[in-house]
Amino acid sequence: MGIDIGAAHWSYTGFNRFRERLAEADQIFLNGMEGFVENGMTWEGIKSPLVPLLFHSDCDGELTPKECQKVVPRLREIISTWPDVDYDRINGELLATAMEQSVASHRPLRFS
């Protein structure tokens, strides 16, 4: 059981750790943010292009092609610094590819 986004797969805990790593690269403390902790900091004013992915449900819903287009460059930039055999990097690359396919097809990217 876990989360599937395109060909990418994480356990729920693993996906949370993946997003924490991404957020940290943009100096965002994810576990202090709205949606992750009661009375957390609001996302308003956070300038990271990763916000649509970071502030998304981890178990359902979708990202729009426009949101995917916004996220992909920064996602690829961050994961490119991780080791080639890193599980999060491998799945992050699959996620980025799924996002690019969403943009090309003009269809939302579904989380399941």
VEXDREN-159954 format. One record per residue (C-alpha): x, y, z; residue number from 1; residue in three letters. Coordinates in pm, 1 decimal, m for minus. Each point is the difference from the previous one (the first is absolute). Example, Ala and Ser with C-alpha at 12.3 -4.5 7.8 and 13.67 -1.06 7.14 Angstrom:
<<1230.0,m450.0,780.0>,1,"ALA">
<<137.0,344.0,m66.0>,2,"SER">
END
This chain:
<<0.0,0.0,0.0>,1,"MET">
<<122.4,345.7,m79.2>,2,"GLY">
<<m22.9,279.0,m249.8>,3,"ILE">
<<31.6,m34.0,m375.4>,4,"ASP">
<<50.7,296.5,m230.6>,5,"ILE">
<<59.7,m110.6,m355.7>,6,"GLY">
<<265.8,m272.4,25.5>,7,"ALA">
<<138.2,145.2,326.4>,8,"ALA">
<<m82.9,m178.8,325.5>,9,"HIS">
<<64.8,74.3,364.7>,10,"TRP">
<<m140.4,m117.5,328.7>,11,"SER">
<<m192.0,282.8,167.1>,12,"TYR">
<<286.4,46.8,244.3>,13,"THR">
<<253.1,m10.4,m282.9>,14,"GLY">
<<m190.9,260.6,m201.7>,15,"PHE">
<<m7.3,226.0,303.4>,16,"ASN">
<<378.9,m37.3,39.5>,17,"ARG">
<<43.8,70.3,m374.4>,18,"PHE">
<<m197.6,322.8,30.9>,19,"ARG">
<<190.4,96.3,315.5>,20,"GLU">
<<326.4,m34.2,m194.8>,21,"ARG">
<<m135.2,212.2,m283.8>,22,"LEU">
<<m133.5,263.7,239.1>,23,"ALA">
<<329.8,15.5,185.9>,24,"GLU">
<<178.1,86.2,m326.1>,25,"ALA">
<<m219.8,311.8,m18.8>,26,"ASP">
<<40.4,72.2,372.6>,27,"GLN">
<<m355.7,m98.7,87.0>,28,"ILE">
<<m58.9,m190.9,323.3>,29,"PHE">
<<m284.6,m219.9,m122.3>,30,"LEU">
<<m96.8,m132.2,343.0>,31,"ASN">
<<m69.2,354.1,114.9>,32,"GLY">
<<m234.6,81.8,m289.3>,33,"MET">
<<m377.1,10.2,m32.7>,34,"GLU">
<<m129.9,m344.1,m92.8>,35,"GLY">
<<281.0,m176.3,184.8>,36,"PHE">
<<m50.1,130.4,351.7>,37,"VAL">
<<m294.1,161.6,177.8>,38,"GLU">
<<25.0,379.9,m17.8>,39,"ASN">
<<299.0,m24.5,m234.1>,40,"GLY">
<<145.7,284.5,m202.1>,41,"MET">
<<m208.4,102.3,m297.2>,42,"THR">
<<123.8,m68.7,m353.0>,43,"TRP">
<<m86.4,353.1,m103.0>,44,"GLU">
<<315.5,181.3,m99.1>,45,"GLY">
<<209.4,m315.2,m49.0>,46,"ILE">
<<169.0,57.0,m335.5>,47,"LYS">
<<131.4,m350.3,m72.5>,48,"SER">
<<m120.6,m151.2,m329.1>,49,"PRO">
<<m38.6,m325.1,195.7>,50,"LEU">
<<m299.3,123.8,200.3>,51,"VAL">
<<m261.7,m181.7,m213.1>,52,"PRO">
<<177.0,m330.9,73.5>,53,"LEU">
<<90.8,74.7,360.7>,54,"LEU">
<<m348.2,118.1,100.6>,55,"PHE">
<<m182.8,m282.1,m174.3>,56,"HIS">
<<m185.2,m289.2,159.0>,57,"SER">
<<217.4,m307.1,18.1>,58,"ASP">
<<m276.5,m243.4,m83.3>,59,"CYS">
<<m231.7,135.8,m267.1>,60,"ASP">
<<m76.7,289.1,m229.4>,61,"GLY">
<<193.0,136.4,m292.2>,62,"GLU">
<<236.0,269.9,m117.7>,63,"LEU">
<<m96.5,205.7,m301.5>,64,"THR">
<<227.7,12.0,m304.3>,65,"PRO">
<<76.9,362.5,89.8>,66,"LYS">
<<105.5,m102.7,352.1>,67,"GLU">
<<211.8,m283.7,m140.6>,68,"CYS">
<<172.6,238.2,m239.2>,69,"GLN">
<<84.0,226.3,291.9>,70,"LYS">
<<139.4,m281.8,217.2>,71,"VAL">
<<206.7,m204.6,m248.2>,72,"VAL">
<<307.1,223.3,m49.3>,73,"PRO">
<<63.3,45.4,372.0>,74,"ARG">
<<m78.1,m365.4,74.0>,75,"LEU">
<<253.8,m114.4,m260.0>,76,"ARG">
<<256.2,251.0,125.9>,77,"GLU">
<<m20.8,m124.8,358.6>,78,"ILE">
<<m6.1,m373.1,m66.7>,79,"ILE">
<<293.6,28.0,m242.0>,80,"SER">
<<220.1,65.3,305.1>,81,"THR">
<<m101.5,m327.1,168.6>,82,"TRP">
<<192.2,m326.0,m59.0>,83,"PRO">
<<m98.5,m191.1,m315.0>,84,"ASP">
<<m113.1,m304.7,199.4>,85,"VAL">
<<m206.0,203.3,250.9>,86,"ASP">
<<m356.1,m137.4,13.0>,87,"TYR">
<<m146.9,350.3,18.1>,88,"ASP">
<<206.2,114.3,m296.8>,89,"ARG">
<<m110.8,m295.8,m211.9>,90,"ILE">
<<m366.0,56.1,85.7>,91,"ASN">
<<41.1,376.5,m21.2>,92,"GLY">
<<117.5,m40.5,m357.9>,93,"GLU">
<<m304.9,m218.2,m73.4>,94,"LEU">
<<m219.2,265.4,161.1>,95,"LEU">
<<161.0,278.0,m206.3>,96,"ALA">
<<m55.8,m201.9,m317.6>,97,"THR">
<<m365.3,m55.0,93.0>,98,"ALA">
<<m33.3,374.1,58.8>,99,"MET">
<<150.1,74.1,m341.4>,100,"GLU">
<<m245.1,m245.3,m157.1>,101,"GLN">
<<m282.9,179.4,179.3>,102,"SER">
<<113.3,329.2,m150.2>,103,"VAL">
<<35.3,m147.8,m349.8>,104,"ALA">
<<m340.3,m171.7,11.4>,105,"SER">
<<m180.7,290.2,172.9>,106,"HIS">
<<m135.0,m249.5,255.8>,107,"ARG">
<<27.0,15.9,377.6>,108,"PRO">
<<244.9,m222.5,186.2>,109,"LEU">
<<m193.7,m227.0,235.3>,110,"ARG">
<<116.1,m116.9,340.5>,111,"PHE">
<<m123.8,m342.5,107.9>,112,"SER">
END
